[in-house]
Amino acid sequence: YGPLHPSSYLCLVCCDITDGNTEHLKREHSLTKPYQGVGAQWDFSGSTLVTSSYVRLTPDERSKQGSIWNIVPCYLKDWEMHVQFKVHGSGKKNLHGDGIAIWYTKERLHPGPVFSNNAHFYGLAVFIDTYSNDDATDRSFPYISAMVNNGSVSYDHGKDGRSSELGGCSAEIRNREHDTYLAIRYSKGRLTIMVDVDDRNEWKECIDIGGVRLPTGYFFGASAATGDLSDNHDIISMKLYQLMVEHTPEEENLDWTKIEPSVSLLKSPKDNIDDPTGNFRGTPLTGWKVFLLLLCALLGIVVCAVVGAVVFQKRQERNKRFY
């Protein structure tokens, strides 16, 4: 599976697509079959099992946790990660879990409760969540979502991360007979996530959001966990492509390793908490917004009063002429 070429997008994503000839596979950040010599560039933890055809993060057994982490920090400003994965098991509908997470984070091999990784992470996480922990949800699972964190927010597993997600989509990825793929593109402050899970050899947009700031020097990884319910969570390949994108002199002179992970949204992701639809809503009115609103209203009243007085005076003059 190569980089996202214009023909692969089928006009599904409106963003700058670079020429395929200028995109390069970075082998030091990639994981491919048969995984020979992979120990020099990747670390494994927990229940992870490496075979010649897949890397199994967890077997279809309860209470398992596994992860795989690239040991080489990534200093690319613009990149695209393709993940071929397989989630399968004997559990029937809604009786399986929990899913896979793909990470680009400051720390690696930091165990925790979020798909076996740290909840207060720095960086980007993309969750392929196969089990709904929230009984009140109206979403269809499996559900793919993304989160950017600067360590200040904890992923809420009980609500499937709804309060902190940037966006997401439902995708039937479990027990498929064909290959399933996820693509994560970060370029010029834009995060785009695509899926190819329907055996059509075409990408479908899941998330596309601007205003994302991610530093360089972080690590790529993948993790999975099972609880009372379980599945086989397999990574077939992770391929990182460098995107050749021009930046302004100001951007080039920045120390990208010092950037704090952030997203410039019109609202805080926390606003999703009491919005069952998860749709973006307007931000609450701050003090200066209230002031401007009142000022505009006052000006409007003054203008109406002046116009009314002028009209009234002209009518009075017109009436006097008839007498």
N, C-alpha and C positions, 0 to 999 in steps of 0.2 A: 504494500500500500504506500504510494508515494505521497508527496505533499499535496495540499489542496490546490489543484490547478483550476483555472477559470471554468473548464468544462465540468469539473466535479461539483462546483457550487450550483450550477443550473440556476443562477440568478437568485439563489436563496439568501445570500448574504451580500449586503451592500457595503463592502469595505475594500481597501486597496489589496488586490491580489497580485503578488509578485510573479514574475516569470519563473517557470519551473527550472530554467537553466541557472538561476541565481539562488536557488535554495539548496542547502547542503546538509546532508545527514551528518550529525556529530556523533561519531561512534563512542566517544568517551562518556556520553550521556545516554547511550542507547543500549537496549537489552534485546537480543535476538537469538533465535534457535541456531545451533543446539546448545548455546550458553557456555561454550568452552572458554576457559580462562576468565569467566565472569567474576570470579572472586576477587580479581585485582581491581575491579571498578565498582562492585556492588557488595553491600552487606546484607545479610539475611538475619531475621530474628524470629523467635517464637516457633510456631508450628510450620513455618515455610519449608516446603520441599521442592528441590530443583530436580527435574527430570530432563530428558533430551527433547521433549516436545512442549513442556509447559512449566511454569513456576506456580506451584499451588500454595497460596497464602494460608488457606485453611482447608482442611478436609471437611466432609459432610458429617461433622461430629459436634456435639455441644461444647460450649465454653472454650473455644479455640481462638487464638490471636496470632497473626503473623504479619510480617512486613518485609519489604525489600527497599533498600536505599542506595542511591548513587553516592559514592564517596567523593566524587569530583564536583566542587562547586561550579555553578553555571554563571559565566560572566557575559552571556549574550543579552543584548538589550531587546532584541526582537526574536521570538522563537515560536515554534509550533511543535507540540508533542502529540504523537499518535499512539494510542493505546489499543491493542487488540486484547480482548479479555473474554472470559467465559464464566458464567455463573450457572451452576447446574446442581441438581440434587434430587433426592427421592421425596422431599416434602411436597405435599399438595398445595393448592392455591392458598395463599395467606399463612401457610405454616412452614415458613422458611426465613432465613435471615443470616446476617444483618445487611451485608453489602460490602462494597469496595470504596476506598477513598484514594484519590490521586493527589499528591502533595507537591508544592514548591515552597519550601519553608526554610527558615533560618537554622532550625535545629533538626537533627536526624536521630533516629533510634531513641526517641523519647516516648516511652510507653504511656498510655492514658486511656480514657474511656471512649474516645471518639474513633470508632473503627480501629481500635487498638493503638491510637496515637493521642498525643497531648491535646487537651481541649483549649488551652490558652496559647495557641500557636502564633507565630509570626509568618505571614505570607498568604499563599493561596491554597485553597482546598476545593476539590471537585468531588462530590459525594454521589455514588451510585447506590442509592438506598433501596433495598428490596423489601423492607418490612416497615409498616406504619405503626409507630409507637403511640400515635395520637388517635384515640378512638373518635374524636370529634372532627377529624379531617374530612375534607370533601375531595381529596386528591386521589388519583389512581397511582398505585405503586406497581412496579419499581418507578422511582422518581430520581431524576438527576438534578442536582443543584450546585451552586458555587458560593463560596464565602471568602472574603478577604479580611484578615485579622491582623491587628498590631499587638496582640497579646492581651488586650483589655476586655475582650468579650469571650465568654465561654459558649461553646456550641451546646445548644439545648437538645439533648438526645430525646428527651421525653416528648418534645414537640417537633422532632425530626428537623431541627435547625431552622424552623420557619422564621423565627424572629431576626435571624442574622443573614438570611440568604439574599443574594443579589438577583436571583431569578432561577428558573428551572423549567423542566418539562418531564412528562411521563414518557417512558420508553419500555417496550416489552423486550427485555434483554435476557430473561431467564429461560433455561432449557430450550434454547434455539438450536436447530440442526445446523445452521450456517454460522459464519463468522460474525462477530459483533465488534464494532469499533467506536472509539471516542476520540475526538480531536480537540485539543486546547490550543488556541492561538492567542499570543499576547504581542501586540505590535502598536507602537505609538500611542500608548495609553488606552488601547481598546482590547477588551477581552471577549473572545468569541469561542463558543463551545458548540461543536457539531456532533451528530451521531449518525452512524450507518449501521442500523440493526435490522433492516428489513430485506437484506440480501438483494438490494437493487443497485449496488455499487455507486451510490450517490449520497452526498452529505445532506443532512437535514438540520436546520438551525435549531438549537436548544436555548442558547443564551447569547446575547450580543449587547454589550454595555460599554460605554466610554467612561472617561474620567478615572480609570484604574491606574494606580501607581504601584509598581513592584520593583524592588531593588535587584541588583545583580549580586552574585555570590551566594545564592541560596541553593538548596539541594532538592532534587527530584526524588520522589519515592511513591510507593503504593502500599496500602495496608488493608487488612480485612479482619472481621471478627464475627464470631458466632456466639449466641447466648443459649437460651433454652431451645431456640430453633437454630437450624444450621443449613449450610450449603457448601459445595465446593466453590472456592473463589480462585480462579486461575488467571494469571497474566501470561499471555502468549508472547507479546512483544511490547516494548516501549521504544519508540523511535523519535529522537529529537532532531528537528531541522532548524538550521539558522536561516532567518529571513534577512535578506539584504535590503535594508531600508535606510534612506538618507535622513539624517537628523540635522537640526540647526546647530550652528557653532556653540550657541548657549547650552543646548542639550548635550553636545559632545563634551563640553568642559565640566559638566556636572560630575560629582563623585556619586555614581549610581549605587555604590555599595552603602551609602549613607541615607538613601531614600527610605522613608517609613511607609510600609504598606498601607494604602488608603484607597477610598473610592469617593469621588465627588458626586454625590447623589442629590437629587432635589428633595430627598427625604432621608431620614435615618432608617436603616433596615429594621430598627426596633419598632417602627410604626406598624410593622406587619402583625405585631402581637395581637391587637384587638381588631384586626381586619381579616375576617375569615377568607376573603377572596385572595389575599396576598397581593393585591394590586397596589401599585405605587399611588400614594395620595400626596396632596399638597402638605407642605410643612406648616406647623402651627404659626400663628402670627406673632412675630417678635415685637419688641417695643417700638423700634423705628418704623416697622411696617404699619403698626397701628397709628403712629403719628402721621405718616404719609397719607394713610387712608382718611383720617380725620381732617387733615389739611385740604385734601382734594374735595371732601364733602363740604367743608366750609367755603372754599372758593366757588364751588358749584352753587351754593345757596346765595352767595353774594352776587354772582353773575346773574342768577335768576331774578333776584330782587331789583338789580339795576335795570335789566331788560323790562321787567314788569312795570317799574316806575316810569320809564321812557314811554312805553306803550300807553300807559294810563294817562300821562300828560298829553300825548298827541291826541288821544280821544277827547280829552277835555277841551283842547283847543278847537278840534273839529266841531264839537257840540256848540261852542260859543259862536262859531261862524253862522250857524243856522238860526240863532236867536236874533 
